[in-house]
Amino acid sequence: MEQLVPDDFDACRNCGDPLAGRFCARCGQQRIDPRDRTIRALLQRLFGEITSLDGKFWSSVRQLLFKPGELTLAHVEGRRVRYLHPWRLFLVINVLYFLVQPFSGFGGYNNSLRSQMERQVYSDWSDIPGKVLEQVRLDLRETLVAEGVSVDSLGSEVHRSRGSTAFRDYEERFNQRSSTLSRSLILLFIPCFAVLLWLLFVRSKDALAADHAVFATHFMSWQLLAMGCVYLPLVGLASRLAIWLAGGPVEFSEILEANPGLDWLLNFIGEQSTLIFIVVYLYLAARRAYGDGRGAAALRASALTVANVPLIWAYRFLLFWLTYWTV
């Protein structure tokens, strides 16, 4: 077979055209150097892509955080070369979020088993605690059968101890599986949010379905980055600092019991304040990306923020059942 590309690297490895400089004039690929095939070169390129202040990632992050809607507007208008593609940006931030989230102290988009059993709006009416305990009993029974032990032969104390162990084992498996599923299931937010945008802009002839999808992707990227990787971890750090200053969890609980207003404020900051940031972001983003006036942007931002809450509930509910069926 005839060799199309010479060994001296004077031709583009991608399209075969002669190279007169550092980049191919036909396809734009950079000249390949044999040293590029080393681990060191690979790591240097990866580090440069991520950390360069002039790189696409940081340019995209700056716009995402400080100019809501600008990335969507730039994509629609065709000013795309300086920024990461919306999907690529979302995937990078998604990975970053799930690395940071366990240290934030908040469940976010990955809910633990105890949170699913006790703290969700659907926990009681869907009988999630009963389903979990039933599954734990089945697991315990299978374990005892495998060991050749009868359930009836166990004393009450031993039975409770084995039951607690079975629950902890199931909880560990559930949380690991939930964490894995949540990383891909979170993608469902984007089409759902895009549909909501289409409904709100159904009379607009300028905005296309693809534009709504881009806006929804940037919105989810902002939520994961600003809320999940910055704000909530800072709130979690402040909470741990407050507990330390109070002398420990017991002393901190006593302070909250003696000051109901402080308890309400902390709960608001941890759970409800994110809605304020979301509505402000959506207001600014709608004005810039869609050219909305103040009134229209405020109404649409409020509607999207309100609709975002049941979307999160539905996501968590679906996450529980997918985890429950596959753990």
C-alpha positions as CSV (number, residue, x, y, z in Angstrom):
1,M,0.0,0.0,0.0
2,E,1.4,3.4,-1.0
3,Q,2.3,5.6,1.9
4,L,0.4,8.9,1.5
5,V,2.2,10.8,4.3
6,P,6.0,10.9,4.3
7,D,8.0,10.1,7.4
8,D,9.5,13.6,7.7
9,F,6.1,15.1,8.7
10,D,6.2,17.6,5.8
11,A,2.6,16.7,5.0
12,C,-0.5,17.1,7.1
13,R,-1.4,13.9,8.9
14,N,-5.1,14.7,8.7
15,C,-5.7,15.6,5.0
16,G,-2.3,15.0,3.3
17,D,-1.7,18.5,2.0
18,P,1.9,19.9,2.2
19,L,2.7,21.9,5.3
20,A,4.3,25.3,4.8
21,G,4.0,26.4,8.4
22,R,2.9,25.3,11.9
23,F,-0.7,24.7,10.8
24,C,-2.3,23.1,7.7
25,A,-3.7,25.7,5.3
26,R,-6.5,23.3,4.3
27,C,-7.9,21.7,7.5
28,G,-6.2,23.8,10.2
29,Q,-4.5,20.9,12.0
30,Q,-1.3,21.7,13.8
31,R,2.0,20.2,12.6
32,I,2.6,16.9,14.3
33,D,5.9,16.5,16.1
34,P,7.1,13.0,17.2
35,R,7.5,14.3,20.8
36,D,3.7,14.9,20.9
37,R,3.3,11.2,21.4
38,T,4.8,11.3,24.9
39,I,2.8,11.3,28.2
40,R,4.5,14.5,29.1
41,A,3.3,16.3,26.0
42,L,-0.2,14.9,26.5
43,L,-0.3,16.2,30.1
44,Q,1.1,19.6,29.0
45,R,-1.5,20.0,26.4
46,L,-4.3,19.0,28.8
47,F,-3.0,21.4,31.4
48,G,-2.7,24.2,28.9
49,E,-6.2,23.7,27.6
50,I,-7.7,23.9,31.1
51,T,-5.5,26.5,32.8
52,S,-4.7,29.0,30.1
53,L,-6.3,32.3,30.8
54,D,-6.8,32.7,27.1
55,G,-8.2,29.3,26.6
56,K,-11.7,28.5,25.5
57,F,-12.7,27.0,28.8
58,W,-11.9,30.0,31.0
59,S,-13.3,32.4,28.4
60,S,-16.6,30.4,28.5
61,V,-16.6,30.3,32.3
62,R,-16.1,34.1,32.6
63,Q,-19.0,34.7,30.3
64,L,-21.1,32.1,32.0
65,L,-20.6,33.6,35.5
66,F,-20.4,37.3,34.8
67,K,-22.5,37.8,31.6
68,P,-25.6,35.6,31.7
69,G,-26.9,34.9,28.3
70,E,-23.8,36.1,26.4
71,L,-22.7,32.5,25.5
72,T,-26.1,31.7,24.1
73,L,-26.2,35.0,22.1
74,A,-22.6,34.4,20.8
75,H,-23.5,30.9,19.7
76,V,-26.7,32.1,17.9
77,E,-24.9,34.9,16.2
78,G,-22.1,32.7,15.1
79,R,-19.3,34.1,17.4
80,R,-18.3,30.6,18.4
81,V,-14.6,30.1,17.9
82,R,-13.5,31.7,21.2
83,Y,-15.8,29.6,23.4
84,L,-16.3,25.9,24.1
85,H,-19.3,24.2,22.4
86,P,-22.3,24.2,24.8
87,W,-22.3,20.5,25.1
88,R,-18.5,20.3,25.7
89,L,-18.7,23.0,28.3
90,F,-21.6,21.2,30.1
91,L,-19.7,17.9,30.2
92,V,-16.6,19.5,31.6
93,I,-18.5,21.3,34.3
94,N,-20.6,18.2,35.0
95,V,-17.4,16.2,35.8
96,L,-16.1,19.1,38.0
97,Y,-19.5,19.3,39.8
98,F,-19.6,15.6,40.8
99,L,-16.0,15.9,42.1
100,V,-16.8,18.9,44.3
101,Q,-20.4,18.0,45.4
102,P,-19.5,15.4,48.0
103,F,-17.6,18.0,49.9
104,S,-20.3,20.7,49.8
105,G,-22.5,19.1,52.5
106,F,-25.6,19.3,50.2
107,G,-27.2,16.6,48.2
108,G,-27.8,18.6,45.1
109,Y,-28.4,16.4,42.1
110,N,-27.1,13.3,43.8
111,N,-29.4,12.3,46.7
112,S,-28.4,9.9,49.4
113,L,-30.7,7.0,50.5
114,R,-31.5,8.8,53.8
115,S,-32.4,11.9,51.9
116,Q,-34.7,10.0,49.6
117,M,-36.3,8.3,52.6
118,E,-36.8,11.3,54.9
119,R,-36.4,14.7,53.3
120,Q,-38.2,14.6,49.9
121,V,-41.7,15.8,49.2
122,Y,-42.6,12.4,47.8
123,S,-40.9,10.3,50.5
124,D,-44.1,9.5,52.5
125,W,-46.8,9.2,49.9
126,S,-44.7,7.0,47.6
127,D,-43.8,4.8,50.7
128,I,-40.1,4.9,49.9
129,P,-39.1,4.0,53.5
130,G,-41.3,0.9,53.3
131,K,-39.8,-0.1,50.0
132,V,-36.3,0.3,51.2
133,L,-36.8,-1.6,54.5
134,E,-38.6,-4.4,52.6
135,Q,-35.6,-4.7,50.2
136,V,-33.2,-4.7,53.2
137,R,-35.2,-7.6,54.8
138,L,-35.0,-9.6,51.6
139,D,-31.2,-9.0,51.4
140,L,-30.9,-10.1,55.0
141,R,-33.0,-13.2,54.5
142,E,-30.9,-14.2,51.4
143,T,-27.7,-13.7,53.4
144,L,-28.9,-15.9,56.2
145,V,-30.1,-18.6,53.8
146,A,-26.7,-18.6,52.2
147,E,-25.1,-19.0,55.6
148,G,-27.5,-21.8,56.5
149,V,-29.0,-19.8,59.4
150,S,-32.7,-19.6,60.1
151,V,-34.2,-16.1,60.8
152,D,-36.3,-17.6,63.6
153,S,-33.2,-18.9,65.4
154,L,-31.8,-15.4,65.8
155,G,-32.4,-13.6,69.1
156,S,-33.9,-10.1,69.0
157,E,-30.6,-8.4,69.7
158,V,-28.7,-10.4,67.1
159,H,-31.5,-9.9,64.6
160,R,-31.4,-6.1,65.1
161,S,-27.7,-6.1,64.8
162,R,-27.7,-8.1,61.5
163,G,-30.5,-5.9,60.2
164,S,-28.5,-2.7,60.9
165,T,-25.5,-4.2,59.1
166,A,-27.7,-5.2,56.2
167,F,-29.1,-1.6,56.0
168,R,-25.7,-0.1,56.0
169,D,-24.5,-2.4,53.3
170,Y,-27.6,-1.6,51.2
171,E,-27.1,2.1,51.8
172,E,-23.5,2.0,50.6
173,R,-24.5,0.2,47.4
174,F,-27.5,2.5,46.9
175,N,-25.4,5.7,47.3
176,Q,-22.7,4.5,45.0
177,R,-25.2,3.5,42.3
178,S,-27.1,6.8,42.7
179,S,-23.9,8.8,42.3
180,T,-23.2,6.9,39.0
181,L,-26.7,7.3,37.6
182,S,-27.0,11.0,38.5
183,R,-24.1,11.9,36.3
184,S,-25.9,10.9,33.2
185,L,-29.5,11.4,34.3
186,I,-28.8,15.1,34.8
187,L,-28.8,15.4,31.0
188,L,-32.6,15.1,31.1
189,F,-32.9,18.6,32.5
190,I,-31.7,20.1,29.3
191,P,-34.5,18.9,26.9
192,C,-37.1,19.5,29.7
193,F,-35.9,23.0,30.2
194,A,-35.7,23.6,26.5
195,V,-39.4,22.6,26.1
196,L,-40.3,25.0,28.8
197,L,-38.5,27.8,26.9
198,W,-40.3,26.8,23.7
199,L,-43.6,27.1,25.5
200,L,-42.7,30.6,26.8
201,F,-41.5,31.8,23.5
202,V,-44.0,29.9,21.3
203,R,-45.1,33.2,19.6
204,S,-41.6,34.3,18.9
205,K,-40.5,33.8,15.3
206,D,-36.8,34.6,15.9
207,A,-35.9,31.9,18.5
208,L,-35.6,28.4,17.1
209,A,-35.8,25.1,19.0
210,A,-32.0,24.8,18.8
211,D,-31.6,28.2,20.4
212,H,-33.7,27.1,23.4
213,A,-31.6,23.9,23.7
214,V,-28.4,26.0,23.7
215,F,-29.8,28.4,26.4
216,A,-30.9,25.4,28.5
217,T,-27.5,23.8,28.2
218,H,-25.8,27.0,29.3
219,F,-28.3,27.4,32.2
220,M,-27.6,23.9,33.5
221,S,-23.8,24.6,33.1
222,W,-24.3,27.7,35.2
223,Q,-26.3,25.9,37.9
224,L,-23.7,23.2,38.3
225,L,-20.8,25.7,38.3
226,A,-22.1,28.7,40.2
227,M,-24.5,26.9,42.6
228,G,-22.9,23.4,42.9
229,C,-19.2,24.2,42.7
230,V,-19.0,27.7,44.3
231,Y,-22.0,28.8,46.3
232,L,-23.2,25.7,48.1
233,P,-19.6,24.5,49.0
234,L,-19.0,27.9,50.5
235,V,-22.2,27.6,52.5
236,G,-21.2,24.1,53.6
237,L,-17.8,25.4,54.7
238,A,-19.4,28.3,56.6
239,S,-21.7,25.8,58.4
240,R,-18.8,23.6,59.4
241,L,-16.9,26.7,60.7
242,A,-19.9,27.8,62.7
243,I,-20.2,24.3,64.3
244,W,-16.5,24.4,65.1
245,L,-16.8,27.9,66.7
246,A,-19.8,26.7,68.7
247,G,-17.8,23.9,70.2
248,G,-19.3,21.0,68.3
249,P,-22.6,19.7,66.8
250,V,-24.3,19.3,70.2
251,E,-23.6,22.9,71.2
252,F,-24.5,24.2,67.8
253,S,-27.9,22.4,67.9
254,E,-28.5,24.0,71.3
255,I,-27.9,27.4,69.9
256,L,-30.3,26.8,67.1
257,E,-33.0,25.6,69.5
258,A,-32.6,28.7,71.6
259,N,-32.7,30.9,68.5
260,P,-35.5,29.8,66.1
261,G,-34.9,32.8,63.9
262,L,-31.3,31.8,63.3
263,D,-32.4,28.2,62.5
264,W,-34.9,29.5,59.9
265,L,-32.2,31.8,58.4
266,L,-29.7,28.9,58.0
267,N,-32.3,26.7,56.4
268,F,-33.3,29.4,54.0
269,I,-29.6,30.0,53.0
270,G,-29.0,26.3,52.5
271,E,-32.2,25.4,50.7
272,Q,-34.1,28.4,49.3
273,S,-31.6,31.1,48.6
274,T,-30.5,29.3,45.4
275,L,-33.9,30.2,43.9
276,I,-33.0,33.9,44.2
277,F,-29.8,33.4,42.3
278,I,-31.6,31.4,39.7
279,V,-34.3,33.9,39.0
280,V,-31.7,36.7,38.8
281,Y,-29.6,34.7,36.4
282,L,-32.5,33.9,34.2
283,Y,-33.7,37.5,34.2
284,L,-30.4,38.8,33.0
285,A,-29.9,35.9,30.6
286,A,-33.3,36.3,29.0
287,R,-32.7,40.0,28.5
288,R,-29.3,39.4,26.8
289,A,-30.0,36.2,24.8
290,Y,-33.6,36.9,23.8
291,G,-33.6,40.6,23.9
292,D,-36.5,40.7,26.4
293,G,-37.7,43.8,28.0
294,R,-37.6,44.1,31.8
295,G,-41.2,43.0,32.3
296,A,-41.1,40.1,29.9
297,A,-37.8,38.9,31.3
298,A,-39.0,39.1,34.9
299,L,-42.2,37.1,34.1
300,R,-40.3,34.5,32.1
301,A,-37.5,34.2,34.7
302,S,-40.1,33.7,37.5
303,A,-42.0,31.1,35.5
304,L,-38.8,29.2,34.7
305,T,-37.6,29.3,38.3
306,V,-41.0,28.0,39.6
307,A,-41.0,25.3,37.0
308,N,-37.5,24.3,37.9
309,V,-38.6,23.2,41.3
310,P,-41.0,20.3,40.2
311,L,-38.4,19.4,37.6
312,I,-35.9,18.8,40.4
313,W,-38.5,16.8,42.4
314,A,-39.2,14.6,39.3
315,Y,-35.5,14.1,38.7
316,R,-34.9,13.0,42.3
317,F,-38.0,10.7,42.2
318,L,-36.8,9.1,38.9
319,L,-33.3,8.8,40.3
320,F,-34.5,6.9,43.3
321,W,-36.5,4.3,41.3
322,L,-33.7,3.8,38.7
323,T,-31.3,3.2,41.6
324,Y,-33.7,1.1,43.5
325,W,-34.3,-1.2,40.5
326,T,-30.6,-1.5,39.6
327,V,-28.8,-1.6,42.8
